[in-house]
């Protein structure tokens, strides 16, 4: 009898453990049969909030995807990871896909989902400026982005819109690595080499400079450049052909993130994505999300229109990076975005 009672207690204990494990185990909700997908992002920024919402809310796991997120720190590095198969999906400015296509890559990158519709960077001044005007940049020294990269090209696009010649009316330093300009700007003292009057920064670096009183946001490139197809998700042509179900599931998860951002407050969004930015205060994240919401940064769906792609190429031509238009049908597909919007 004692033996049976002990066995009964043991079985009950095992069942309780099993129940507890199934209810409180893997917080991601990822099943053993989930498809492993490596996503390489150009930078880790609050600018990409809908994607982080999709991660933190478990939308990728719901769609059967075990997502590994890697930061490439530059579109050139992200594209290299994509083309070599180190990444399955790349997230960056679409100009990178144009460049690789023109270089003759056989298994080139195809854009399948557009996330942002405005530039996400800001012009930061060394000193506070009331009633900023772009003509104030004439004769100044500015820390810009990588030559041929979307941040730098949009900056030059705005300058030309304001009849400012990027080559002769000011000095733009494009030599500093992506993500390092804020530190260079904050650390340089007047009279030292590299001391700049302005810098072009993404978040949270722009707000961080303000918080440290090392710089002051005076203009939004997203507002002043208008609507542009700033960042999109892409995959190799072969991956698109071989993994349509995975890409559809991936796009479904992204759209859920887009829907969440479109229907929740900045504070709610900031709270959800806070684990992605452990070193940034919730109040700061909320401020940044509020700023991005106010300028209509995120699309409502992931469809990448032909008009947007033409605008991108116009910007490339203005920057001297492109001579002829490349085919929209080759470099963009809306097969998945249309199904989930």
C-alpha positions as CSV (number, residue, x, y, z in Angstrom):
1,X,0.0,0.0,0.0
2,X,2.8,2.4,0.9
3,X,4.5,1.6,-2.4
4,X,1.3,2.4,-4.3
5,X,0.9,5.6,-2.4
6,X,4.5,6.6,-3.1
7,X,4.0,5.8,-6.8
8,X,0.8,7.9,-6.8
9,X,2.5,10.9,-5.2
10,X,5.4,10.6,-7.6
11,X,3.1,10.5,-10.6
12,X,1.2,13.5,-9.3
13,X,4.5,15.4,-8.8
14,X,5.6,14.5,-12.4
15,X,2.2,15.7,-13.8
16,X,2.5,19.0,-11.9
17,X,6.0,19.6,-13.2
18,X,4.8,18.9,-16.8
19,X,1.8,21.3,-16.4
20,X,4.1,24.0,-14.9
21,X,6.7,23.5,-17.7
22,X,4.1,23.7,-20.5
23,X,2.5,26.8,-19.0
24,X,5.6,28.7,-18.0
25,X,8.4,27.3,-20.1
26,X,9.8,29.0,-23.2
27,X,8.6,32.6,-23.0
28,X,9.1,33.0,-26.7
29,X,6.5,30.3,-27.4
30,X,8.8,28.9,-30.1
31,X,8.0,25.3,-31.0
32,X,10.6,22.7,-31.9
33,X,9.3,22.7,-35.5
34,X,9.8,26.4,-35.9
35,X,11.7,27.6,-39.0
36,X,15.0,29.2,-38.1
37,X,15.5,32.5,-39.8
38,X,18.5,34.8,-39.4
39,X,17.7,38.5,-39.9
40,X,20.5,41.0,-40.3
41,X,19.5,44.6,-39.5
42,X,21.5,47.6,-40.7
43,X,21.4,49.2,-37.2
44,X,19.6,48.7,-33.9
45,X,17.4,51.7,-33.6
46,X,14.0,52.7,-32.1
47,X,13.4,53.9,-35.7
48,X,12.5,50.2,-36.4
49,X,9.9,49.9,-33.6
50,X,7.3,47.8,-35.5
51,X,9.9,45.0,-36.0
52,X,10.8,45.0,-32.3
53,X,7.1,44.9,-31.3
54,X,6.7,41.8,-33.5
55,X,9.7,40.2,-31.8
56,X,8.7,41.1,-28.2
57,X,5.0,40.3,-28.7
58,X,5.9,36.9,-30.0
59,X,4.4,37.4,-33.4
60,X,7.2,35.7,-35.2
61,X,6.9,32.7,-32.9
62,X,3.1,32.6,-33.5
63,X,3.9,32.3,-37.2
64,X,6.3,29.4,-36.7
65,X,9.5,31.4,-37.0
66,X,12.5,31.1,-34.7
67,X,14.1,34.5,-35.4
68,X,17.7,35.3,-34.8
69,X,18.4,39.0,-35.0
70,X,21.9,40.2,-35.9
71,X,23.0,43.8,-36.3
72,X,25.2,44.5,-39.3
73,X,26.2,48.2,-38.5
74,X,25.9,49.4,-42.1
75,X,24.0,48.5,-45.3
76,X,27.2,47.3,-46.9
77,X,27.9,44.8,-44.1
78,X,24.2,43.7,-44.0
79,X,24.1,43.1,-47.7
80,X,27.4,41.1,-47.6
81,X,25.9,38.9,-44.9
82,X,22.8,38.4,-47.1
83,X,24.6,37.6,-50.3
84,X,27.0,35.2,-48.6
85,X,24.1,33.3,-47.0
86,X,25.2,34.3,-43.5
87,X,21.7,35.9,-43.2
88,X,18.4,34.8,-44.7
89,X,16.8,38.2,-44.7
90,X,18.4,41.7,-44.7
91,X,16.9,44.9,-43.4
92,X,18.5,48.0,-44.8
93,X,18.1,50.9,-47.3
94,X,17.0,49.6,-50.7
95,X,19.9,51.4,-52.4
96,X,22.1,48.4,-51.4
97,X,19.9,46.1,-53.6
98,X,20.3,48.5,-56.5
99,X,24.1,48.6,-56.2
100,X,24.4,44.8,-56.1
101,X,22.0,44.3,-59.0
102,X,24.1,46.7,-61.1
103,X,27.3,44.9,-60.1
104,X,26.0,41.9,-61.9
105,X,25.1,39.6,-58.9
106,X,23.3,36.6,-60.2
107,X,21.5,35.8,-56.9
108,X,20.7,39.4,-56.1
109,X,18.6,40.8,-53.3
110,X,14.9,41.4,-53.8
111,X,12.9,43.8,-51.6
112,X,9.7,42.3,-50.3
113,X,8.5,44.6,-47.5
114,X,8.9,48.3,-46.8
115,X,8.8,49.3,-43.2
116,X,9.6,53.1,-43.0
117,X,8.4,55.9,-45.2
118,X,10.4,58.7,-43.8
119,X,14.1,59.2,-43.0
120,X,14.7,58.5,-39.3
121,X,17.7,60.7,-38.6
122,X,18.0,64.2,-37.3
123,X,20.3,67.2,-37.6
124,X,22.0,67.9,-34.3
125,X,23.7,71.2,-33.7
126,X,26.6,71.9,-31.3
127,X,24.6,74.8,-29.8
128,X,20.9,75.5,-29.5
129,X,19.3,77.3,-32.5
130,X,16.0,79.0,-32.6
131,X,14.2,79.2,-36.0
132,X,16.7,76.9,-37.8
133,X,17.1,77.4,-41.5
134,X,19.0,75.0,-43.7
135,X,21.0,77.9,-45.1
136,X,22.7,78.1,-41.7
137,X,24.8,75.1,-42.8
138,X,26.7,77.1,-45.4
139,X,30.3,77.3,-44.4
140,X,30.0,74.8,-41.6
141,X,31.6,71.4,-40.9
142,X,29.1,68.5,-40.6
143,X,29.5,64.8,-39.6
144,X,27.5,62.9,-42.3
145,X,26.9,59.3,-43.2
146,X,28.6,56.8,-45.4
147,X,29.0,58.1,-49.0
148,X,26.3,56.4,-51.1
149,X,24.3,55.3,-48.1
150,X,20.7,56.4,-47.6
151,X,21.3,58.7,-44.6
152,X,23.9,60.7,-46.5
153,X,22.0,60.8,-49.8
154,X,18.8,62.0,-48.1
155,X,20.9,64.7,-46.3
156,X,22.3,65.8,-49.7
157,X,18.8,65.6,-51.2
158,X,17.5,68.1,-48.6
159,X,20.5,70.4,-49.1
160,X,19.9,70.6,-52.9
161,X,16.2,71.2,-52.3
162,X,17.3,74.3,-50.4
163,X,19.7,75.4,-53.1
164,X,22.8,74.3,-51.1
165,X,25.7,72.6,-52.9
166,X,26.9,69.7,-50.8
167,X,30.3,69.8,-52.4
168,X,31.1,73.5,-52.2
169,X,28.8,75.3,-49.7
170,X,29.9,73.2,-46.6
171,X,32.2,70.5,-45.5
172,X,30.7,67.0,-44.9
173,X,32.8,64.4,-43.2
174,X,31.8,60.9,-44.4
175,X,34.8,59.1,-43.1
176,X,33.5,58.1,-39.6
177,X,32.0,54.6,-39.2
178,X,28.3,54.2,-39.0
179,X,27.1,54.5,-35.4
180,X,30.3,56.3,-34.3
181,X,29.5,59.8,-35.3
182,X,27.7,60.7,-32.1
183,X,30.6,59.7,-29.9
184,X,33.0,61.6,-32.2
185,X,30.8,64.7,-32.1
186,X,30.4,64.6,-28.3
187,X,34.1,63.9,-27.7
188,X,35.7,66.5,-29.9
189,X,36.8,69.8,-28.4
190,X,36.8,73.1,-30.2
191,X,40.0,73.6,-32.2
192,X,40.7,69.8,-32.5
193,X,40.7,67.9,-35.8
194,X,37.2,66.6,-36.5
195,X,35.4,69.2,-34.4
196,X,32.1,69.7,-36.1
197,X,29.3,72.2,-36.0
198,X,26.6,69.7,-36.8
199,X,26.1,65.9,-37.0
200,X,23.4,63.8,-38.6
201,X,22.2,61.2,-36.1
202,X,19.7,58.3,-35.7
203,X,18.0,57.6,-32.5
204,X,18.7,57.0,-29.7
205,X,22.0,58.9,-30.4
206,X,20.3,62.2,-31.2
207,X,18.3,62.3,-28.0
208,X,21.2,61.0,-26.0
209,X,23.3,64.0,-27.2
210,X,20.6,66.3,-26.1
211,X,20.3,64.6,-22.7
212,X,24.0,65.0,-22.2
213,X,23.8,68.6,-23.4
214,X,26.4,67.8,-26.0
215,X,24.1,68.6,-28.9
216,X,20.6,69.9,-29.8
217,X,18.2,68.6,-32.4
218,X,17.4,71.4,-34.8
219,X,15.8,69.6,-37.8
220,X,14.2,66.3,-38.8
221,X,15.5,64.9,-42.1
222,X,12.3,62.7,-42.2
223,X,10.1,65.8,-42.2
224,X,12.2,67.9,-44.5
225,X,12.8,65.2,-47.2
226,X,9.2,64.1,-47.4
227,X,8.1,60.6,-47.9
228,X,10.9,58.3,-49.0
229,X,11.3,54.5,-49.0
230,X,13.9,54.5,-46.4
231,X,14.3,50.9,-45.2
232,X,13.0,47.6,-46.4
233,X,13.4,43.9,-46.0
234,X,15.0,41.9,-48.7
235,X,16.0,38.3,-49.5
236,X,18.1,36.6,-52.1
237,X,16.2,35.7,-55.3
238,X,16.9,32.0,-54.6
239,X,15.6,32.2,-51.0
240,X,12.4,33.9,-52.3
241,X,11.8,31.0,-54.7
242,X,12.7,28.3,-52.3
243,X,11.0,29.6,-49.1
244,X,7.7,31.3,-50.0
245,X,5.9,30.0,-47.0
246,X,8.6,31.2,-44.6
247,X,8.6,34.7,-46.1
248,X,4.8,34.9,-46.0
249,X,4.9,33.9,-42.3
250,X,7.7,36.5,-41.7
251,X,5.6,39.2,-43.4
252,X,2.5,38.3,-41.5
253,X,4.4,38.7,-38.2
254,X,5.8,42.1,-39.4
255,X,2.3,43.3,-40.3
256,X,1.1,42.4,-36.8
257,X,3.8,44.7,-35.5
258,X,2.8,47.4,-37.9
259,X,-0.8,47.1,-36.8
260,X,0.2,47.3,-33.1
261,X,2.2,50.5,-33.7
262,X,-0.6,52.1,-35.6
263,X,-3.1,51.4,-32.8
264,X,-1.2,52.0,-29.6
265,X,0.2,54.9,-27.7
266,X,3.9,55.9,-27.7
267,X,4.1,54.8,-24.0
268,X,2.6,51.4,-24.8
269,X,5.0,50.8,-27.7
270,X,8.0,52.0,-25.7
271,X,7.1,49.6,-22.9
272,X,6.9,46.6,-25.3
273,X,10.2,47.3,-27.0
274,X,12.1,48.4,-23.9
275,X,13.8,44.9,-23.6
276,X,15.5,45.6,-26.9
277,X,17.1,48.8,-25.5
278,X,18.0,47.9,-21.9
279,X,20.4,50.8,-21.5
280,X,17.9,53.4,-22.6
281,X,15.3,54.8,-20.1
282,X,11.7,54.1,-20.8
283,X,11.0,57.9,-20.8
284,X,13.6,58.4,-23.5
285,X,12.2,55.6,-25.6
286,X,8.7,57.1,-25.2
287,X,10.0,60.5,-26.3
288,X,11.6,59.0,-29.4
289,X,8.6,56.9,-30.4
290,X,6.4,60.0,-29.9
291,X,8.7,61.9,-32.3
292,X,8.6,59.2,-34.9
293,X,4.8,58.9,-34.6
294,X,4.3,62.6,-35.1
295,X,6.2,62.6,-38.4
296,X,4.3,59.6,-39.8
297,X,7.5,57.4,-39.9
298,X,5.9,54.0,-40.3
299,X,3.8,52.7,-43.1
300,X,0.4,51.1,-42.4
301,X,1.2,48.2,-44.6
302,X,4.4,46.7,-46.1
303,X,3.6,47.2,-49.8
304,X,6.6,48.7,-51.7
305,X,5.0,50.8,-54.5
306,X,6.6,51.5,-57.9
307,X,6.4,55.2,-57.2
308,X,8.4,54.9,-54.1
309,X,11.1,52.8,-55.9
310,X,11.3,55.5,-58.6
311,X,11.7,58.2,-55.9
312,X,14.5,56.2,-54.4
313,X,16.3,56.0,-57.7
314,X,15.8,59.8,-58.3
315,X,17.6,60.3,-55.0
316,X,20.4,58.0,-56.1
317,X,20.7,59.9,-59.3
318,X,20.8,63.3,-57.5
319,X,23.6,61.9,-55.4
320,X,25.5,60.7,-58.5
321,X,25.3,57.1,-57.5
322,X,23.0,55.9,-60.4
323,X,23.0,56.7,-64.1
324,X,20.0,54.6,-65.4
325,X,16.8,53.3,-63.8
326,X,16.8,49.6,-62.8
327,X,13.6,47.5,-63.2
328,X,11.1,47.6,-60.4
329,X,9.8,44.2,-61.3
330,X,13.3,42.7,-60.7
331,X,14.1,44.3,-57.4
332,X,10.7,44.5,-55.7
333,X,8.0,41.9,-55.0
334,X,4.7,42.6,-53.2
335,X,3.6,39.0,-53.3
336,X,3.6,38.6,-49.5
337,X,2.8,42.2,-48.4
338,X,-0.4,42.2,-50.5
339,X,-1.6,39.0,-48.9
340,X,-1.2,40.2,-45.3
341,X,-2.2,43.9,-45.4
